Amino acid sequence: MKIGFIGLGRMGAAMAANLVRAGHDVTVFNRSPEKRRALLELGAREAGSVADACHGEVIITMLADDTAVADVALAKYGIVESLARGAIHLSMSTISVALSKKLSEAHAHAGQRFVAAPVFGRPDAAAAAKLFIVAAGDPSALAACQPLLDALGSKTLAIGTQPSAANLVKLSGNFLLAAVIEALGEAIALVDKAGIDRRAYVEVLSSTIFPAPAYKTYGGLIAEGSFQPAAFAAPLGFKDIGLALQAAESLRVPMPLASLLHDRFLRLLAQGGDSLDWSAIGGLAAQDAGAARTAGADGASRSRAVGDKRAQDR
């Protein structure tokens, strides 16, 4: 298929590369040109603008937040203005329900089709084409996009005909993952203060009562205190919890745990954690417990490092 791809961060670059390797004719655009080079060497074409990337059957966006997606989709010379009638905007970003509905309406008014297909998986899963994809939209548009989704993930789950349904499922999933991270952090802080080996504890959990990838991955990161480099940065986690709360408020669904997670992320960011992986909220419980050490592999205390930074700033 002839497609455009906008957004070449760690996730987007890996996904675009897999589409090129699968034999698709891919034109890439990113506001930072240096991020295009590896894909051009792989065989992708280069677009000089958003409009230049919109000449194919499908345009894919994989961007950080609502502002970035709205800027490329709804602005003058953006996707809605540039995409051909009948072509598809395949939005794979984690965005708000409200923006998803707005995009769906804008594309319909322009005679285009809109499919939401956010993903579950970190950059290593994107590189290995093993993402889990939640998709929603018109069935014929979903069918047209399926060869692309097959090249990007190990499983695609259709959730309905309204694109915003996929975005709500994605946000609710990230809420659950953040809740797991917070719970793991509290439990690990508890056993650690009692002198129990944190790594052994995570192995017990992830090989018995919680044999799920989330517990193994995030439990391991918290036990090691390994929050850099960030596979999914803390500000993005904070953003997603905020979007989940927005959706909950619009539907009048109380989510007290989401409110707690919002404050945990806010605390982490207030302490200078913007560059950390979102799993770093799992290290806050150790700080609350007065632990002398919250990191493992490098032997550095996250709480001490933040304290030192704040002291220097004074």
Secondary structure as the mmCIF struct_conf table of DSSP 4:
data_model
#
loop_
_struct_conf.conf_type_id
_struct_conf.id
_struct_conf.beg_label_comp_id
_struct_conf.beg_label_asym_id
_struct_conf.beg_label_seq_id
_struct_conf.end_label_comp_id
_struct_conf.end_label_asym_id
_struct_conf.end_label_seq_id
STRN STRN1 LYS A 2 ILE A 6
BEND BEND1 GLY A 9 GLY A 9
HELX_RH_AL_P HELX_RH_AL_P1 ARG A 10 ARG A 21
TURN_TY1_P TURN_TY1_P1 ALA A 22 GLY A 23
STRN STRN2 ASP A 25 PHE A 29
BEND BEND2 ARG A 31 SER A 32
HELX_RH_3T_P HELX_RH_3T_P1 PRO A 33 ARG A 36
HELX_RH_AL_P HELX_RH_AL_P2 ARG A 37 LEU A 42
TURN_TY1_P TURN_TY1_P2 GLY A 43 GLY A 43
STRN STRN3 ARG A 45 GLU A 46
BEND BEND3 GLY A 48 SER A 49
TURN_TY1_P TURN_TY1_P3 VAL A 50 VAL A 50
HELX_RH_3T_P HELX_RH_3T_P2 ALA A 51 ALA A 53
BEND BEND4 HIS A 55 GLU A 57
STRN STRN4 VAL A 58 THR A 61
BEND BEND5 ALA A 64 ASP A 65
HELX_RH_AL_P HELX_RH_AL_P3 ASP A 66 ALA A 73
TURN_TY1_P TURN_TY1_P4 LEU A 74 LEU A 74
BEND BEND6 ALA A 75 ALA A 75
TURN_TY1_P TURN_TY1_P5 LYS A 76 TYR A 77
BEND BEND7 GLY A 78 GLY A 78
HELX_RH_AL_P HELX_RH_AL_P4 ILE A 79 SER A 82
BEND BEND8 LEU A 83 LEU A 83
HELX_LH_PP_P HELX_LH_PP_P1 ALA A 84 ALA A 84
TURN_TY1_P TURN_TY1_P6 ARG A 85 GLY A 86
STRN STRN5 ILE A 88 SER A 91
BEND BEND9 SER A 93 SER A 93
HELX_RH_AL_P HELX_RH_AL_P5 VAL A 97 HIS A 109
TURN_TY1_P TURN_TY1_P7 ALA A 110 GLY A 111
STRN STRN6 ARG A 113 ALA A 116
STRN STRN7 VAL A 119 PHE A 120
HELX_RH_AL_P HELX_RH_AL_P6 PRO A 123 ALA A 127
TURN_TY1_P TURN_TY1_P8 ALA A 128 ALA A 129
STRN STRN8 LEU A 131 ALA A 136
BEND BEND10 GLY A 137 GLY A 137
HELX_RH_AL_P HELX_RH_AL_P7 PRO A 139 LEU A 152
STRN STRN9 GLY A 153 GLY A 160
BEND BEND11 THR A 161 GLN A 162
HELX_RH_AL_P HELX_RH_AL_P8 PRO A 163 LYS A 193
TURN_TY1_P TURN_TY1_P9 ALA A 194 GLY A 195
HELX_RH_AL_P HELX_RH_AL_P9 ARG A 198 SER A 207
TURN_TY1_P TURN_TY1_P10 THR A 208 ILE A 209
BEND BEND12 ALA A 212 ALA A 212
HELX_RH_AL_P HELX_RH_AL_P10 PRO A 213 GLU A 224
TURN_TY1_P TURN_TY1_P11 GLY A 225 GLY A 225
BEND BEND13 PRO A 229 PRO A 229
BEND BEND14 ALA A 231 PHE A 232
STRN STRN10 ALA A 233 ALA A 233
HELX_RH_AL_P HELX_RH_AL_P11 ALA A 234 LEU A 251
TURN_TY1_P TURN_TY1_P12 ARG A 252 ARG A 252
HELX_RH_AL_P HELX_RH_AL_P12 PRO A 256 ALA A 270
TURN_TY1_P TURN_TY1_P13 GLN A 271 GLY A 272
TURN_TY1_P TURN_TY1_P14 ASP A 274 SER A 275
BEND BEND15 LEU A 276 LEU A 276
STRN STRN11 ASP A 277 ASP A 277
HELX_RH_3T_P HELX_RH_3T_P3 TRP A 278 GLY A 283
HELX_RH_AL_P HELX_RH_AL_P13 LEU A 284 ASP A 288
TURN_TY1_P TURN_TY1_P15 ALA A 289 GLY A 290
BEND BEND16 ALA A 292 ALA A 292
TURN_TY1_P TURN_TY1_P16 ALA A 297 ASP A 298
HELX_RH_AL_P HELX_RH_AL_P14 ARG A 302 ASP A 313
#
